[in-house]
Amino acid sequence: MASRTKVTKEKDNSNSEFFEALSLMEKEKGIPAVLLAEKIATAIGNAIRRDMGASEDSIVEINPETGRFYVAMRKTVVDDVLDPAQEILPEEAAKYDSGAILGGTVEVPLDTKQFGRIAAQTAKHVIRQGIREVERGQLFAEYSSRQHDIVTATVLKTDEKKGNITLEIGKSEAVLPKSEQVPDEAFADGARIKVYVVDVVNGEKGPRIMISRTHPGLVKRLFEMEVPEIFDGTIEIKSISREAGSRTKLAVWSNDENVDPVGACIGPKGQRVSAIVEELGGEKIDVVKYSNEPEAFIAAALSPADVLTVEIDPDGAKSCRVTVPDHQLSLAIGNKGQNARLAAKLTGWKIDIKPESGFYGEE
């Protein structure tokens, strides 16, 4: 086939305005002009095939870097035109390619007037869609990086019937379900509260942030923020058990024998733990020392009760029997069994508590 001379549509004033608009969009919205150009080119190609009957191999080139905006329909050279959108007579074909021959193809450039309306409508739609996609992507990336972290949110409104709270986090909204709220905790509209980001899910309507005030991770992150020794890795939080709004037990371990893990978490005159208790609305917090020895860990976990002995079940079922002084039985068990329940969850052991005398009169 003889070589063809392609007619290229150079950059004109209307195209300059188009590329300036793309550049402005890039600056204001952070959407790369090249990305928008690709989306618009694809959409224009679909539109001219649909509305003008162009063939599948029609050409749409939009290059923000060079200012090239070229749209052409490929047509087959024939003696008898049956489909004007895809076929062309030899004499017409010669206007676009001097070497056009029967059976060959030529590129018939379209000027802006021919596809201007399509381009304008397409560009508006693509830009709107592009902005949504990029904003969703940016939001998902932003909040994915905050997963398992604490964010500060502003209360927008509370659903009086369901009890769910709508919060403003950055530029988006998130719902704090009633089930993830601390019992009896209420917030006025406009209040600033801390919430824990449990997960971020990228759904059809954009990223959805799963947040909580009851998750044990909230307490863990508060301690990491309040206690420098935890942040720098000197002290490790080994486990947490929590009944939100009531009580939390925290097991800590020091990698430096010169640093007391419990004392560091409590802070001078209890300042560090008091700040966290205040943030959690008065929730009680027991900080205990972790041990690799089950007996020592279980005894510490039942704090503030004193433990006399811990007998491990020889069958290896992670079960044990703990003996406490008679007068501390109620303290060890706790109100409605809470202390024993939290200790069992903290250690991962089933704990059977008995008084020193062997009688369960106080139970």
C-alpha positions as CSV (number, residue, x, y, z in Angstrom):
1,M,0.0,0.0,0.0
2,A,1.3,3.5,-0.8
3,S,2.3,5.6,2.1
4,R,-0.4,8.1,3.2
5,T,0.0,11.6,4.3
6,K,-1.9,12.1,7.6
7,V,-3.7,15.4,8.0
8,T,-3.0,16.5,11.6
9,K,-5.3,19.0,13.4
10,E,-3.0,21.4,15.1
11,K,-3.6,23.2,18.3
12,D,-6.1,26.0,17.9
13,N,-7.7,28.6,20.3
14,S,-10.5,26.3,21.4
15,N,-8.1,23.5,22.0
16,S,-5.9,25.9,24.0
17,E,-8.9,26.7,26.2
18,F,-9.6,23.0,26.6
19,F,-6.0,22.2,27.7
20,E,-6.0,25.2,30.0
21,A,-9.1,23.8,31.7
22,L,-7.4,20.5,32.2
23,S,-4.4,22.2,33.7
24,L,-6.6,24.2,36.0
25,M,-8.4,21.0,37.1
26,E,-5.0,19.4,37.8
27,K,-4.0,22.3,40.0
28,E,-7.3,22.7,41.9
29,K,-8.4,19.1,42.3
30,G,-5.1,17.2,42.1
31,I,-6.3,15.1,39.1
32,P,-3.5,14.6,36.6
33,A,-4.3,16.2,33.2
34,V,-3.0,13.1,31.4
35,L,-5.4,10.9,33.3
36,L,-8.4,13.1,32.5
37,A,-7.3,13.3,28.8
38,E,-7.2,9.5,28.6
39,K,-10.7,9.3,30.0
40,I,-12.0,12.0,27.7
41,A,-10.4,10.4,24.7
42,T,-11.9,7.0,25.5
43,A,-15.4,8.6,26.0
44,I,-15.2,10.6,22.8
45,G,-14.2,7.5,20.9
46,N,-17.2,5.7,22.3
47,A,-19.4,8.7,21.5
48,I,-18.4,9.1,17.8
49,R,-18.9,5.4,17.2
50,R,-22.3,5.5,18.8
51,D,-23.6,8.9,17.4
52,M,-21.7,9.2,14.2
53,G,-21.3,5.5,13.2
54,A,-17.5,5.6,13.3
55,S,-15.6,2.3,13.0
56,E,-14.0,0.5,15.9
57,D,-10.6,1.7,14.9
58,S,-11.4,5.4,14.9
59,I,-8.7,7.6,16.3
60,V,-8.8,10.0,19.3
61,E,-5.5,11.5,20.5
62,I,-5.4,14.1,23.3
63,N,-2.0,15.1,24.5
64,P,-1.9,17.8,27.2
65,E,1.9,18.0,26.9
66,T,2.0,18.8,23.2
67,G,-1.4,20.4,22.9
68,R,-2.4,17.8,20.2
69,F,-6.1,17.2,19.9
70,Y,-6.8,14.9,16.9
71,V,-10.0,13.0,16.2
72,A,-10.4,11.0,13.0
73,M,-12.7,8.4,11.5
74,R,-11.1,5.6,9.5
75,K,-12.9,4.9,6.3
76,T,-12.5,2.2,3.7
77,V,-12.1,3.3,0.0
78,V,-14.8,1.8,-2.2
79,D,-16.5,2.4,-5.6
80,D,-20.0,2.4,-4.2
81,V,-20.6,3.9,-0.8
82,L,-23.3,2.0,1.3
83,D,-22.2,3.3,4.7
84,P,-21.0,7.0,4.6
85,A,-19.7,6.8,8.2
86,Q,-17.3,4.0,7.3
87,E,-16.8,4.1,3.5
88,I,-15.5,6.8,1.1
89,L,-15.2,7.2,-2.7
90,P,-11.7,7.4,-4.2
91,E,-11.9,11.0,-5.2
92,E,-12.9,12.0,-1.7
93,A,-10.2,9.8,-0.2
94,A,-7.6,11.5,-2.3
95,K,-8.3,14.8,-0.4
96,Y,-7.0,13.2,2.8
97,D,-4.4,10.8,1.4
98,S,-2.9,11.2,-2.1
99,G,-1.9,7.5,-2.1
100,A,-5.3,6.2,-1.2
101,I,-6.3,3.0,-3.2
102,L,-9.4,0.9,-3.5
103,G,-9.8,-1.4,-0.5
104,G,-7.4,0.7,1.6
105,T,-8.3,3.0,4.4
106,V,-7.9,6.7,5.0
107,E,-8.1,8.9,8.1
108,V,-10.8,11.6,7.9
109,P,-10.1,14.2,10.5
110,L,-13.1,15.7,12.3
111,D,-12.9,19.3,13.3
112,T,-14.1,20.7,16.6
113,K,-17.5,21.8,15.2
114,Q,-18.2,18.2,14.2
115,F,-17.6,16.6,17.5
116,G,-17.6,19.7,19.7
117,R,-21.0,19.1,21.3
118,I,-20.1,15.5,22.0
119,A,-16.7,16.5,23.4
120,A,-18.2,19.1,25.6
121,Q,-20.8,16.8,27.1
122,T,-18.4,14.0,27.4
123,A,-15.7,16.2,29.0
124,K,-18.2,17.4,31.7
125,H,-19.3,13.9,32.5
126,V,-15.8,12.5,32.5
127,I,-14.5,15.3,34.6
128,R,-17.2,14.9,37.2
129,Q,-16.7,11.2,37.3
130,G,-12.9,11.7,37.4
131,I,-13.1,14.1,40.3
132,R,-15.3,11.6,42.2
133,E,-12.9,8.7,41.5
134,V,-9.8,10.6,42.4
135,E,-11.4,12.0,45.6
136,R,-12.5,8.6,46.6
137,G,-9.1,7.2,45.9
138,Q,-7.4,9.9,47.9
139,L,-9.9,9.5,50.7
140,F,-9.4,5.7,50.8
141,A,-5.6,6.1,50.8
142,E,-5.8,8.7,53.5
143,Y,-8.0,6.6,55.8
144,S,-6.3,3.3,55.0
145,S,-3.1,4.9,56.4
146,R,-5.1,5.7,59.6
147,Q,-6.4,2.2,60.0
148,H,-6.0,1.0,63.6
149,D,-5.4,4.5,64.6
150,I,-7.3,7.3,66.4
151,V,-8.8,10.2,64.6
152,T,-10.5,13.3,66.1
153,A,-14.0,13.9,64.7
154,T,-16.7,16.5,65.1
155,V,-20.3,15.5,66.0
156,L,-22.7,16.6,63.3
157,K,-26.0,15.0,64.6
158,T,-27.4,12.1,66.6
159,D,-30.2,9.9,65.3
160,E,-32.7,10.1,68.2
161,K,-34.4,6.8,67.2
162,K,-31.5,4.6,66.3
163,G,-28.9,6.3,68.5
164,N,-26.3,6.4,65.7
165,I,-24.0,9.5,65.6
166,T,-22.9,11.1,62.4
167,L,-19.4,12.5,62.6
168,E,-17.3,14.8,60.3
169,I,-13.8,13.4,59.8
170,G,-11.7,15.6,57.6
171,K,-13.8,16.3,54.4
172,S,-16.0,13.2,54.8
173,E,-18.7,11.9,57.1
174,A,-18.8,8.6,59.1
175,V,-21.4,7.0,61.3
176,L,-20.6,5.8,64.8
177,P,-23.2,3.1,65.3
178,K,-25.0,2.7,68.7
179,S,-23.3,-0.7,69.1
180,E,-19.8,1.0,68.9
181,Q,-20.7,3.7,71.5
182,V,-19.8,3.5,75.2
183,P,-23.0,3.0,77.2
184,D,-24.5,6.2,78.6
185,E,-22.0,8.3,76.7
186,A,-23.7,11.3,75.0
187,F,-22.2,14.1,72.8
188,A,-23.6,17.4,71.9
189,D,-23.6,18.6,68.3
190,G,-20.3,20.2,67.5
191,A,-18.4,18.2,70.2
192,R,-14.9,17.0,69.3
193,I,-14.4,13.3,70.1
194,K,-11.7,10.7,69.5
195,V,-12.7,7.5,67.6
196,Y,-10.8,4.4,66.6
197,V,-10.6,3.4,62.9
198,V,-11.3,-0.3,62.9
199,D,-11.4,-0.7,59.1
200,V,-11.8,1.1,55.8
201,V,-13.9,-0.5,53.1
202,N,-13.9,0.7,49.5
203,G,-17.5,0.4,48.4
204,E,-19.4,1.4,45.3
205,K,-20.3,4.8,46.9
206,G,-16.8,5.4,48.0
207,P,-14.7,4.5,51.0
208,R,-16.7,3.7,54.2
209,I,-14.9,4.2,57.5
210,M,-15.7,1.7,60.3
211,I,-15.2,3.5,63.6
212,S,-15.6,2.6,67.3
213,R,-15.4,4.0,70.8
214,T,-15.7,0.6,72.4
215,H,-12.8,-1.3,70.6
216,P,-9.9,-2.3,72.9
217,G,-7.6,-0.8,70.2
218,L,-8.8,2.7,71.3
219,V,-7.3,2.2,74.7
220,K,-4.1,0.7,73.3
221,R,-3.6,3.7,71.0
222,L,-4.3,6.2,73.8
223,F,-1.6,4.6,75.9
224,E,0.8,4.7,72.9
225,M,0.1,8.4,72.5
226,E,0.4,9.1,76.2
227,V,3.4,6.9,77.2
228,P,6.6,7.6,75.3
229,E,8.2,4.3,76.4
230,I,5.4,2.4,74.6
231,F,5.8,4.6,71.5
232,D,9.6,4.0,71.3
233,G,9.2,0.2,71.9
234,T,10.8,0.1,75.4
235,I,7.4,-1.1,76.8
236,E,5.1,-3.5,75.0
237,I,1.3,-3.9,75.4
238,K,0.9,-7.6,75.4
239,S,-2.9,-7.9,75.8
240,I,-6.0,-5.9,76.5
241,S,-9.4,-6.9,77.8
242,R,-12.1,-4.3,77.9
243,E,-15.8,-3.8,78.9
244,A,-16.2,-0.3,77.4
245,G,-17.4,2.4,79.8
246,S,-16.8,0.3,82.8
247,R,-13.3,-1.3,83.1
248,T,-10.2,-2.2,81.1
249,K,-7.2,-4.4,82.0
250,L,-3.9,-3.9,80.3
251,A,-0.9,-6.3,80.4
252,V,2.4,-4.6,79.8
253,W,6.0,-5.8,79.5
254,S,9.3,-3.9,79.6
255,N,12.3,-4.7,77.3
256,D,14.5,-2.8,79.7
257,E,14.9,-4.2,83.2
258,N,15.6,-0.7,84.4
259,V,12.1,0.5,83.3
260,D,9.1,-0.4,85.4
261,P,6.3,-1.0,82.8
262,V,3.4,-0.5,85.2
263,G,4.9,2.6,86.7
264,A,5.6,4.1,83.3
265,C,2.1,3.6,82.2
266,I,0.6,5.0,85.3
267,G,3.0,8.0,85.3
268,P,4.1,10.4,88.0
269,K,1.2,10.8,90.5
270,G,-1.0,8.8,88.1
271,Q,-1.0,11.6,85.5
272,R,-0.7,9.4,82.4
273,V,-3.4,6.9,83.2
274,S,-5.6,9.7,84.6
275,A,-5.5,11.5,81.2
276,I,-6.7,8.3,79.5
277,V,-9.4,7.7,82.1
278,E,-10.7,11.2,81.6
279,E,-10.7,10.7,77.8
280,L,-12.7,7.5,78.3
281,G,-15.3,9.2,80.6
282,G,-14.1,7.7,83.8
283,E,-13.6,4.1,82.7
284,K,-11.5,2.2,85.3
285,I,-8.1,1.0,84.1
286,D,-6.0,-1.7,85.7
287,V,-2.4,-1.9,84.4
288,V,-0.7,-5.2,85.3
289,K,2.7,-6.7,84.6
290,Y,2.8,-9.4,81.9
291,S,4.8,-12.6,82.6
292,N,5.8,-15.6,80.5
293,E,5.0,-17.7,83.6
294,P,1.2,-18.3,83.6
295,E,1.0,-18.4,87.4
296,A,2.5,-15.0,87.8
297,F,0.5,-13.5,84.9
298,I,-2.8,-14.9,86.2
299,A,-2.1,-13.6,89.7
300,A,-1.3,-10.1,88.4
301,A,-4.4,-10.1,86.1
302,L,-6.7,-10.5,89.1
303,S,-5.4,-7.2,90.5
304,P,-6.4,-5.4,92.7
305,A,-7.1,-8.7,94.6
306,D,-4.2,-10.5,96.3
307,V,-3.7,-14.1,95.1
308,L,-2.3,-16.7,97.4
309,T,-1.8,-19.6,94.9
310,V,-2.4,-20.5,91.3
311,E,-2.7,-24.2,90.5
312,I,-2.5,-25.1,86.8
313,D,-4.7,-27.9,85.5
314,P,-2.3,-30.7,84.6
315,D,-4.4,-31.8,81.7
316,G,-3.2,-28.8,79.7
317,A,-6.6,-27.2,79.0
318,K,-5.4,-23.7,79.9
319,S,-7.5,-23.9,83.1
320,C,-6.4,-23.1,86.6
321,R,-7.6,-22.8,90.2
322,V,-6.8,-19.6,92.1
323,T,-6.9,-19.3,95.9
324,V,-7.4,-15.9,97.5
325,P,-7.9,-14.7,101.1
326,D,-11.5,-15.1,102.3
327,H,-12.0,-11.4,102.7
328,Q,-10.9,-10.7,99.1
329,L,-13.1,-13.2,97.3
330,S,-15.6,-10.5,96.3
331,L,-12.8,-8.3,95.1
332,A,-11.2,-11.1,93.0
333,I,-14.5,-12.0,91.4
334,G,-15.6,-8.4,91.0
335,N,-19.0,-6.9,90.5
336,K,-21.2,-9.4,88.6
337,G,-18.0,-11.4,88.0
338,Q,-16.3,-8.6,85.9
339,N,-12.8,-8.7,87.4
340,A,-12.6,-12.5,87.0
341,R,-14.0,-12.3,83.5
342,L,-11.6,-9.5,82.3
343,A,-8.7,-11.4,83.9
344,A,-9.6,-14.6,82.0
345,K,-9.9,-12.7,78.7
346,L,-6.6,-10.9,79.4
347,T,-4.7,-14.1,80.0
348,G,-6.5,-16.5,77.8
349,W,-7.0,-18.9,80.8
350,K,-10.1,-20.2,82.4
351,I,-9.9,-19.1,86.0
352,D,-11.7,-20.8,88.9
353,I,-11.5,-18.7,92.1
354,K,-11.9,-20.1,95.6
355,P,-11.4,-18.6,99.1
356,E,-8.6,-19.8,101.3
357,S,-11.0,-21.4,103.7
358,G,-12.5,-23.5,100.9
359,F,-16.0,-22.1,101.5
360,Y,-17.8,-19.9,99.0
361,G,-19.9,-18.1,101.5
362,E,-19.2,-14.7,99.9
363,E,-19.9,-15.8,96.3
